[in-house]
Amino acid sequence: TKIYDLVSPEPPLAENPVVLEWPEVNTEDKAQNLCQQSLSIESSWDDIDMNGHVNNRRAVLWCLAAHGSRFLQTHEPHLLEVNFLSQMFADQKYRLCWVPPSPPSGEVWNYGIFGADSDKPCLKLCITWRACRS
C-alpha cells in the first residue's frame, strides 16, 4: 500500500455536522461555566511550533486525551471538525471544556479551549467518536 492510496481526495463530511457555538456571555455567566467537564492546561515547550505558538496538532491532542485511557481503549475518533480561532502561546494557562453528547449514547462531543481568564474560545472542536472494532 502506498501512502497516496490511503488519502481520499475529499475528506468525508459529517452527515449532520454539529456546530459548537459558545453563547455570548456576561461577567456573571462565563462560557466555561456552561461546560459539563473541564480541566486546566498549561502549554509547555514541547507544545510550541517554530512560530512560538501552540502547535495545532497538540491542541487537538489535548482534547482527545481529556477522556483518559479507559474511554480511548473502547472508542476512536471518526471525524474531527475544528476551528482555530486565535493563537495560543508558550507558558500560558488554558481551560479545556467539553460537553458530552445528549443523549449519552450519542457519538458527537463538543470541546472548547479558552484562555484561563477569557470567555472567548481559542479553539472549537467537534469529534464524532465510534466504538472500536474488535
N, C-alpha and C positions, 0 to 999 in steps of 0.2 A: 504494500500500500504506500502510495506517495502522499505527501502532505497535501498537495492540491486536490487529491481525490476526497479528502476529508472536509474540505472547506466548501460550504454552499455559497453560490454566487449572491444569494439574497438571504439575509437572516430571517428565521421564522418570526412571524408576528403573533402576539398573543391573540387568542380567539376573542377574548373580551378584556382588552387591556384595562388595568386599573390605574388611575392617575392619583398619585399621592399628593394631596393638597393639604398643607397645614393651614388652618384658618387664620385669618387676621386676628390678632390678639391684643388685649390691652395689658397694662402692667400687672393687673390682678389675676390674669388668666394666661400664664405663659404657655407657649406651644408645647414645651417639654412636659408640662403637667398633663397634657392630653394623651401622652404615651402610656401604654399599659405596662411596659417594661423599659428600663433604661440602664445604662452603665456609663461610667466615666472613662475617657480615653485620654492619654497624653501622648502626643506624637514624639517619636524618638528619632535619632539619627538614621536608623535603618529604614524609616518610613519615607525619607526625603529623596526627591529626584534631583537631577542635575540643575534644575532651576530654583531649588530651595523650597519647593512646595511638597506637600504630602503627595506621594505617588498615587494616581487614580486607582491603580490596582490594589494598593494597600487599603484604601478607604473601603473598597468593595469587600475585601477580605475581612475587615473589621466586622462588617455586617454579617457575613457568612459565619464567622467564628463565634458570634454572640450566642449561638444556640448551644454550644457545648458538644462534647463527643457523643453522647447518647443519641441526640437528635440527628447529628451528622452521620452516624452509623446506619440509620434507617431511612434517611432522606438524601436526595441530591437535587441541586438547583437545575431546573429545566429551562427557565427563561429569566433573564435579568433585564429590567428596563431602568436605566439610570439617568439622572440629570445632575450634572456637576454645576452648581450654581455660583460658588465662589471658592477661591483658593484657600487651602489650609496650609499652615506653616509649621516649621520645626518648633519644638519646645512650647507648644500651645496645648491648652486643655480643651477637650471637646466632650459633648454628650451624645451618645448613640441612643436613639429611641426607636422602639419598634412596636407595631400594633399587629397582634396575631389575627388570623382570618376569622370572619364570622360567617357561618358557624365554625366552631373549632375544627371541624373536619375538612375545612377548605384548604386550598393549596397556596393562596396568594397572601404574602406577608408584605407589609409596608414598613419602610425604615427611613429615618432621617438622622443626619449628623449635624449638630448645632455647635456653634462656639459656646464655651462654658457660660458666658453671660449674654447670649444672644437669643432672640426669638426667631431669627431668620435662619433657615437651614443652609448649610454649605453643600449638602448632597441630599437628594431624594432618590430612593431606590425601591423598586417593587420586584420581589422574587417570587416566581412560581416554583414551588417545591413539588417533587414527586417522590413517592416511595421507591426505595432502591429495589432493583430486581434481584431476586435470589439466584 
